[in-house]
């Protein structure tokens, strides 16, 4: 019993600590959502609430009038000792006394309160400005829809290239024994640590000479030639598959390509899905590549580049910046939650496996 | 992944040996190389040749003006002589504290020294918390701590730009609430003293990946080892140093190498957050950012290539040193490998 209670206390304590850490860790998401729903006016007012809110207006006799929070004790016809306040629409502003109507009690008509309207606070009511999203959707360079199709195109085409080329190469490393193979594998792994700076200048100049800067080619073509991370991931997985099936297929005269297609791939769906989702998130978020190759070709911009240009255009409108950020991150986040099992598996393979 | 690199380099076969091979194994070699060919081609075309070209460029005087390449001329070690004298690159340590222009190499090293311990300890600490036997809902926590890692880079810069805004950001509002005087609130990315912490905070947000790798390492430690330690009466500190740490040292090593290589190439954050200007006060002109500007802004291919090769050599030396130290502290269980 005693032990049970102690375990319970420990559990509660640790879980609470981690939970509060998580709240802090994820608070930027809350900030983003809250800010993206504010109006520009709210952001410019000092002392405005932290949640999306607006100061209400009231239409009285076809005129838009402001609403103020008034202490009712100052108003004619109310209890002078009352501490109650009410949100009233102002009809005549004055320094000594102002005239109001009560939107909830129009029958009472206008009445005078002994207050200066300048000393009063205006109330805030919860009022999310969804309009911001509409505005971002339309005004983000190319329009959001076009960015979506551009980015999806880039992600899907390079995903196909990566998956095909990496499977082929990994199969070569996993299932063929030949002198020099291990040396090549080490060269492959070393490329992970190679600084990109040492290859970028000739590579960029090469594409520029061909006149292809501003097109998709420099971004897409290299993905058809495999990369170390994904080859490693596939190879580790293939090595865990039993060889007996391949060998009996080989006895029956199946070609290596046939073995790969009919025996290896059907057993490898988890790792294929892992590479697919990893790659899509990578391509979706890729910023540096599109920045250098596509910055002059606006019609081809993916969402990351368009978003960064947004900062310059709307530097003074944080609500639009945050709405744009949300539109950019929503898809990878959804994909992550849908496929998180495969994500975790893939990370474990690259980091821990030998 | 790194264990492979920690062993002696296998030799390439000699041509004579290949010639002597049986026809069956020769066929296997041919097929194997055929499957490797996409990568072999890609490696030569997009890694090996560009590396060599970068080296060659560093001995020429190539520039691009209005999209037109200048006629290359061999200039010997002129670019390297310029590199030695260039205060902005600042590769000579004796000039680090006397030069008026801050050295971008020193900036890079300073930032790396500041960010590296955090980059290892924060994910390790978080992974230890996640691995705590008393924690409920580990799976949910793990996913949620991972999530910021997949937020697009530019979006995360915008989120943190808002969070760290001097007036409207939540961080400063909390500081104000905690009693920090309004005048002494940090200016974050615009403040020489706070810009590195700003970058580190943005970086910590993406520790999910490293955390998961370390967590997987922790979960791979056989429980018998802990049981044995308990029997021996080891306290938790001793257990950590004698069991947990050696068992997860390969994972820590992996993260350490990737972190160092990444930190020496650090430039995208200052490029976006501080517009690549080096503001405030030149404190964010990192070496790789300077390289980037030399090529993409000033279109000086040859000097950019020189900067690039120097960076490559620095990273190469650091990696070699790291791998040399690995045998003293990185423990690979079951050394026998296939």
Interface residues (C-beta under 8 A of the other chain):
Chain A: X7 X10 X11 X13 X14 X15 X17 X18 X21 X22 X25 X26 X27 X28 X29 X31 X32 X35 X43 X50 X165 X168 X169 X171 X172 X173 X175 X176 X177 X178 X179 X180 X181 X182 X183 X184 X185 X186 X187 X188 X189 X190 X191 X192 X193 X194 X195 X196 X197 X198 X199 X200 X201 X202 X203 X204 X205 X206 X208 X209 X222 X224 X225 X226 X231 X232 X256 X281 X284 X285 X287 X288 X292 X303 X304 X307 X308 X311 X318 X321 X322 X324 X325 X326 X328 X329 X332 X333 X335 X336 X337 X340 X343 X344 X347 X348 X350 X351 X352 X353 X354
Chain B: X1 X2 X3 X4 X5 X9 X10 X11 X12 X13 X17 X18 X21 X25 X28 X29 X31 X32 X33 X34 X35 X36 X38 X39 X40 X41 X42 X43 X45 X46 X47 X49 X50 X51 X53 X54 X57 X64 X67 X69 X129 X130 X132 X134 X135 X136 X137 X141 X142 X143 X144 X145 X146 X147 X148 X150 X151 X152 X153 X154 X155 X156 X158 X159 X160 X161 X162 X163 X165 X168 X169 X170 X173 X205 X209 X212 X213 X214 X216 X217 X220 X250 X251 X254 X255 X257 X258 X261 X264 X265 X268 X272 X288 X291 X292 X295 X296 X301 X304 X305 X307 X308 X309 X311 X312 X315 X319 X332 X337
